[in-house]
C-alpha cells in the first residue's frame, strides 16, 4: 500500500493522525483542478466555483456545492448544511466567535480537548468576561465509560453554560468518546453543542446528523485523504443565520454558503478534491477493509507494546478507532513530561521514525496511528527504538 503515497521510504511514518498523508492519485486530481483554474482564473473562481448571489430554484450546482454534496453523502449530512473550511480549528473559531457571551457566561470543554481549541475558547471568553470550564473525563479508561463521560459533562453544566465543545475522537488520548450520549445530556439541559470531530471522517463510520449536535467540525485532510488544507463545518439548520466565518467578506448576510465560500482569494483545489479522497477509500482500498485493517493494527500493537513496557492497556475496544495512546515504560515516565518531546525528536533524528510522543496528564505516552501503509514491523521498529533510548 505504501506505493500509493509519496512518503519517503527512508522514514517509518507512524503519525498519520497529525496532518494526514495524501495519496498520489488524489494529489494528481488536485493538480488537474489547479491547471483547470489557471486556464481561466477569473471565470473559474466567479462563474464555475461558487456564486455570491443567493441560489434560486433550478440553478445548477456549482463546483464547491457539488463537492459538498459528495462529502455530505459520505458523512450522513446534506451538502447544503455543510461548508468547507481550511481546517477544524477554523471551523471551531467560526462557531466560538458567533456565540453571544456576557460577563459570567461559561464555555465547557473537556480535559481531553485539543490545545488550540482550548486557546480559542479562552480567547473568546476573555474578550466577553466569560470563562472556560473544564469537564474532567476518565483516562486511562477501564471498562465501559459512557456513563462516566456523560456524568463528567453534566457535573459542570450550569445556568450560565452557553456552549459545550465536545470531542468525538480525542487528539491526545485517541479515545473514541460517546459523543451522541454526551451531546444528548447537554441538549437535555438546553446547552448547544459544538463537536470537534477533527479525527473522525474516514477513520470511523460517521453519521453527523444522528449525533444531534448544533455544529460539527472536522478535517478531511487527515483520515479522509483530502489534500491539505481541507476541513468542513456542518451546521444545524436552526443555527445557520447566526453563524459567520472568522474572515468577513462579500458574502456577509447573503447566506451561510455565500459567507463561507468566499472569504477572499484562495486556492480551492483541496476542497474540490475532497471527493477524490473518498473515492480512493471506496474504490482502491475498500472503506470497510481499510477501517478493519487500521483498527486491528492499532488494537493489536497497543496491547503488544503495552505488555512489552509493563503498562496495562485497559481501553475497551469500542473506544479505539485507528489510534491508541500507550503509556511509555516506567524508566521513561520517571524522567517526567519533558521526556516526551526529547524522545519524539530523537526518534526522528536518530532512527528516522515519525511518531507522536506526548505527555498526557504529566505522563509520557506514544500515540499509535495505524494507516494501511503501516504494518506490525513498523511498530516493532518503534518499540525497539524506544527501548534503546531508555536503556
Secondary structure, DSSP 8 states (H G I E B T S, - for coil): -GGGB---TTSEEE-HHHH---BHHHHHHHHHHHHHHHHSHHHIIIIII--SS---TT----HHHHHHHHHHHHHTS-GGGEEEESSHHHHHHHHHHHS---TT-EEEEETTS-HHHHHHHHHHHHHHT-EEEEE---SS--S--HHHHHHHHHHH--TTEEEEEEESB-TTT-BB--HHHHHHHHHHTT--EEEE-TTTBTTB---HHHH--SEEEEESSSTT---SS-EEEEE-GGGSTT---SS--TTTTT-HHHHHH-SSS---HHHHHHHHHHHIIIIII-HHHHHHHHHHHHHHHHHHHHHHTT------GGGBSSEEEEE--HHHHTT-THHHHHHHHHHHHHH-EEEEEEEETTEEEEEEE--TT--HHHHHHHHHHHHHHH-
